[in-house]
Amino acid sequence: MHACNCHKTLDELPSQTRELLDQADLRRPLLIVREIGRFIHRGHEALKRDELSAALGIDGGSADRLSVQREMDQARRCVTALSVEMAKKSNEREAAAQWHARNRDATDGALRGVRDMFVNSLRESGLPAQDALEGLGIWDATVSTLRDRGFAALLGTIDTRCQELEAALQEGEDWGRKPHSPIETWQWIVIAIILVIAVALVIVCLIWFGCSWFYYIFVGACFATGAFGGWAGLCAGFVF
């Protein structure tokens, strides 16, 4: 199986966002997550064309069905690449884990402040209320994992989400489109991964940048959601 073809860069993002990601060794994982969303979105577009052709009694041939398979294969390769990337030993992530273990109480205020920023981005996103509440619930659950189990365990949840996404991106699971809650299963999983990265960056920001760059965490999250669905509207809460 070929590796994930992830050749894009983060050059379009502010230098502060890139620096945060580098301090957490999370630049490539974020790029991979964006590529996963892009491949799934393209696969679903081909799937909708194929379904519409069938509904209209049009013989659209096999091109769209082959495109669905090709895009989902690429998405699953990137899921595997993400899992491998997160399993690598990282001095940057280890340093963040050790700092958080010594300073858990000091992070609560910052996490509350960043939650307020996330709520504002949801308010400006134009998402349906139930979808926005689902996103906020994912944020709160992610922060609870950090508080209860620590930084390393937080990042470890990405591997679990990768396994769930691999299982969801199968034809028998409607290629991830089955509803998880108000949102589709694949979207819920990818959003959960992005928010793990965002919460991890809060800790990195506290360690190296003195809480002054929280805005740039959400610039990165916005970048990662830009490839799919109405969740790209998270960008509406930020001015570039």
Buried (B, 14 or more C-beta within 10 A) or exposed (E): EEEBEBEEEBEEBBEBBBBBBEBBBBBBBBBBBBBBBBBBBBBBBBBEBBEEBEEEEEEBEEEBBEBBBBBBBBBBBBBBBBBBBBEEEBEBBEBBBBBBEEEBEEBEEBBEEBBEBBBEBBEBBEBEEEBBBBBBEBBBEBBEBBBEEBBBEBBBBBBEBBEBBBBBBEEEEBBBBEEBBBBBBBBBBBBBBBBBBBBBBBBBBBBBBEEEBBBBBBBBBBBBBBBBBBBBBBBBBBEE
